[in-house]
Amino acid sequence: MSEYTPLSEVGEFGLIRLINEKIELRNSSTIKGIGDDAAVLEPGEKQIVVSSDMLLEGVHFDLTFCPLKHLGYKAVAVNVSDIAAMNAKPTQITVNIALGARYTVEAVEELYEGIRLACENYKVDLVGGDTTSSHGGLVLSVTAIGEVAKGESVLRSGAKVNDLICVTGDLGAAYMGLQILEREKQAFMANPDMQPELEGKQYIVGRQLRPEARMDVVYDLKERGIKPTAMIDISDGLASELFHICKQSGVGATVYKDNLPADEQMLQTALDFNIDPLTCIMNGGEDYELLFTVPLSDHEKLKNHPDISIIGVITEESEGINLATKHGNSYPLKAQGWSHF
């Protein structure tokens, strides 16, 4: 007898009850969560920001090496990251899932355990969503709702000439983590008895499977009295995101190669794979770090920050978007990050 429970045994409403039993509401702006025709939110005088993201099996994730709990966590984190990029505080999410016949109740509970853990970490409320069947793989769509005081939201369009270009954390690790996982998948398919070789690669693999939204930096900047002039999260690669800021702000940029932050594990793995580490840093994507600009006057507040790197400066639009080396050479940047189509 199978220890797993088919979804047909509990039905849609039974599944919703199972999910709702483990949901804890944390925000005073949540008046009514799961269980009615719509959630009821009452944020008061603040502005509301909304972001939505869809993850498709076989396109955005591979369940061969992506545990369902990690997937649930990541689905929330990538949406919270968009809220962070607006300088806002996430408060609620909705989750829509489409499930194939092979999924069991236990599998869905594992997915929602990851979602629950992320909600707990980012202090957001799961207030609704939709469940339906899928003739293909798993589809997971999350909408995140956040709030920000009037006049405090940060758009991509506010960068000014002479602003400093900053980035959080390190870059390229998620991309190299994916290369490791893809390699191990191919080895497993050739020999199902093999054990994955992930020794010494835990950091970069974790960056791919379970990224974190940088809400900590958003709160830290507020404490330091810094409001970015423009901000975006790095989902499609540093170069691509920088192009978005420059285009929408009507400016150019110079990025200094030697200032780009990278983890040693990523650098060594890139060399092992004969991949240029700079390609990983500029175009890898899925790091979910924050790229932002600040006025030059904020330099003193940020110059010794342990988790923020000042990587360049905003220039006149006519100067273009360039990568500068320590030898004084400058090369036009190209945005070659993830393309959704």
Secondary structure, DSSP 8 states (H G I E B T S, - for coil): --SS-BHHHHHHHHHHHHHHTT-----TTEEE-TTSSS-EE--TTSEEEEEEEEEEBTTTB-TTT--HHHHHHHHHHHHHHHHHTTT-EEEEEEEEEEE-TT-BHHHHHHHHHHHHHHHHHHT-EEEEEEEEE-SSS-EEEEEEEEEE-TT----TT---TT-EEEEES-SSHHHHHHHHHHHHHHHHHH-TT-----TT-HHHHHHHHS----HHHHHHHHHTT---SEEEE-SS-HHHHHHHHHHHHT-EEEEEGGG----HHHHHHHHHTT--HHHHHHH------EEEEE-GGGHHHHTT-TTEEEEEEEE-GGG-EEEE-TTS-EEE---------
